[in-house]
Structure formats: structure tokens, C-alpha cells
Amino acid sequence: MKVLEINGGKTLEGTIRISGAKNSAVALIPAALLADTTSTICNVPDITDTDALAEILKYLGAKVSRASESIVINPTTIENKEIPKELSTKLRASYYFMAALLGKYKYVEMYFPGGCNIGARPIDQTLKSFKALGATVEEKDNHYKIYAEKLVGTHIYLDMPSVGATINALLASVKASGETVIENAAKEPEVVNLAVFLNRMGANITGAGTSEIRIQGVDKLEGCNTEVIPDRIEAGTYVILGALAGNKLKVDNIIPEHIEMLTLKMKEMGVDMEIGSDYIITSKTDNLKPITVKTQGYPGFATDLQQPLTSLLTQANGTSVLEETIYENRFQNVPYLNKMGANIEIDNRKINVTGKSELVGCEVTATDLRAGACLILAALAAKGTTKVNDVEHVLRGYENIVEKLTDVGASITLKDE
């Protein structure tokens, strides 16, 4: 088990450079299998999720090499074989291989994907897309066999604008015959990043970033170069940190429009903030106002920033209300925040956060990726020492988090126990 020991209360100054987006990289890497030649993906974060995907690629027989912030994928030596349970369950994004292999070979076998326990995370919308394209889905004991003689373009209506289902529908349909229309599609920047990559390969996709995406199927895709967009969730996390413990803490290499809903809410609180073309500077601010927040699909308030923001809400004067509409099990950070001195009540899918609270270090546990980020932020702002257990979750999504925080003045140590 890996733990973080954090001596809080330090003023954080300097610059944090944001890495490539985890949620984009984990879609682009499996997408490279659809090409018949080599692709190079730049600005790939060095995190355990991308390592796990590279492990699946190598298991399938692809030639994979990493250098600095790039990954080179040669799919010409792939053997389309069953992806075993121990690889499938390492991360949620393993199911992008389900779509990519189905799209390329019309056949895939693998197990139900893994990921954080943040509530029900079914893959029914993904399977619905595969069936609409003409595939047969056989499932037994979380093992899936999906196959088709031919994938044929169709209308796919998603019951909710799921990012994962939208990405899987794209991956499975780019080589289907005829036109596919995805309605009620997710609009997230990560979907656009994937569509740009596929179009560079030779796909014909229009409408990415809107609720209706159209795909004209093609017979052949060629490898190309592409780049992962900056990670908007990592950026938002550190922008929040600046408001908790910063003195002109600069978060650099970002696309501010991607976290506009967060910055609008932070301005509403009264946070001292400067927004540039590719950076945001925040400082610890007194007399913060309480706010009301409701998570929604992009461009609404991101569910992945809900937990990190909760740490900042503990420092507002009054009661803030935060409603989670995406995942029902995303308040596992709350008992630990209360243990640190916060005053938070859970009311079904809402929490009421009453401040201002004095946070004090203690022993806590990262139950999932963003809960862990929330507790690290709280620990950095708290008095005394905090021990954060199970930080493997956090290492899945935040590249070089210890080094980045140490460089701006944090007292933080990663240990094995």
C-alpha cells in the first residue's frame, strides 16, 4: 500500500505545469489499433492508467515504445485474442479495446472493465451501440464475446450523454459501412480530441463536441501523429489548491475554457484569480462566499471536480450545497473531511457544506481517484500532519503529483507500507 504523508499549512508559490489529459490519453491509445500503420501520440501522461493500457497493447502483440511524453504504437503485429480478466479489470478504460477490436476485426473477447468504485458504472449504453451496429453480444460471468459478420451504420441514441459510450460508439463505427449518427452524444473535449485523431487517420467524423455526431464509414485507416489535450481535471484541481493554500500559484499549459464552469463558481465565491490565455493564477482568499453547485455533463460542472471543490467549500462562510447527478457513490470523501474538522451533511445526492472550518491533519483513506485528490487538497491546507492511505488511486490520474507539489513548496512524501 502506498501512502502520502503531508505536513500542511505551507504557502504554495510558483508554477505547476499541467500534463496531458488522462481521459483523452486512455481513449487515444486503444484507438491507435484501428490504423494499419504506426501512430505517435504526444503529451501522454506518465500515470498507471496509461501503463496498464500499454500492457494490454503489448499482450495483444503490438509494438509499443515510450519516449519522454510520447507513445509510439505499431499495430501491424497484433493478434486479436481474449484480453484476460487481470488486465481488463485494472482500469475502466480497458473497455475502449472492446470497441476498437470490434471495429477492426468484428470480434472481441474480454472481461468487464475495472475502475474506481464511485457508483453504478454499467456498460449498457456501449453494448446498445454495438448491437445497433449489428453485433451480437454474449455475456457470462462478466466475460464478453462480441462479434459481427459486418458492422453497418445506424442511428444510435444514447439514453444519457455518456463520455465512455460516445467514445465506444465512435471507435466501433468508423469502419462500419454507411453512415452512423450518434444522438445525445457527450460533448466533452476528450471526445473532440479522439475525433480529431481518427479524422487524421482518415475517418470521416463531423459534429464532435455537439450532441449529434455523424460518421461516414471508411475501409482503411492509416497511422498518424496526434497530441493529447491538457488535463482539465488536473488543472481544475490545482486551481482549487491555489485558492486554498496559494500565493499567486500559477497553473500553466491549460485551456481555461475547458474549466470555465469551475472558474465561474470560484469567482462567485470571491476567489482571487487571474485568467490568461493558457494559465490561471489563484491565491488563498479570506471571506469566501458559499455557493450552490450541480454536476452535469460538459460544458456543465464536471463531476470529476466535485470532490476537489468540496475541500474549498469548507473554507466558505456559510452553507454551500453541492448536488451530484452523475454518480451516486461520490461522497466517500465526506466522512474523512469531517474527521479533519469539516462540517458536511449528506442528503441523498446532495451535500451541505457549512464553514468556515478549521481543518486538522489526521489519518484518512483515498477511496477513489478524485476523493483522494480532495483529501490531498484538504491536507495541504490543514494544520499538522495528514496520512493519506491507498493513494494508488490518485497515482492513476495525476502525473508526478508529489514532484509537482514539492516544487511549489508543499511538504509531501510518498511511502510504501
Number of C-alpha atoms within 10 A of each C-alpha: 9 14 19 21 20 25 20 24 21 16 19 26 20 15 18 21 16 25 24 25 25 26 23 22 27 25 27 25 24 24 26 27 26 26 22 17 16 19 23 19 21 20 18 27 28 21 16 19 24 23 14 20 24 22 15 19 24 17 18 17 17 20 17 16 13 15 9 10 15 18 19 18 25 21 23 14 12 15 12 16 14 17 20 15 15 10 18 24 18 17 20 17 24 26 24 26 27 29 30 29 24 27 29 24 16 20 21 23 20 23 23 20 23 18 18 14 14 18 12 10 15 10 14 12 21 23 20 18 25 27 17 19 24 18 21 15 15 12 13 8 7 11 17 17 17 22 22 19 11 15 25 18 23 19 14 23 18 20 12 15 20 20 19 20 26 27 24 26 30 28 29 28 33 32 29 24 18 15 19 24 22 24 19 18 27 28 22 23 22 27 23 20 21 25 27 19 22 26 16 16 22 19 22 18 21 17 16 25 19 15 13 17 22 20 26 18 22 16 11 14 21 17 22 18 13 20 20 26 25 25 26 26 23 25 27 26 23 26 28 26 27 30 26 29 26 25 18 21 25 25 25 22 19 24 19 20 13 20 22 16 17 23 22 13 17 24 14 14 20 17 23 18 21 13 13 12 11 12 20 25 22 26 24 21 19 15 13 24 20 25 18 14 19 16 18 15 17 18 16 15 21 23 21 21 23 23 25 26 25 28 27 26 30 29 25 23 19 18 20 20 19 23 19 22 14 21 16 14 14 22 22 18 24 23 17 20 25 17 15 23 17 25 19 21 15 14 11 11 15 17 19 20 29 20 21 21 19 14 24 22 25 20 14 23 19 23 21 21 23 28 27 26 29 27 26 27 24 30 30 28 31 25 19 15 19 24 21 22 21 21 22 18 22 22 20 21 24 26 21 14 17 16 14 16 19 14 15 18 14 22 18 22 14 16 12 9 8
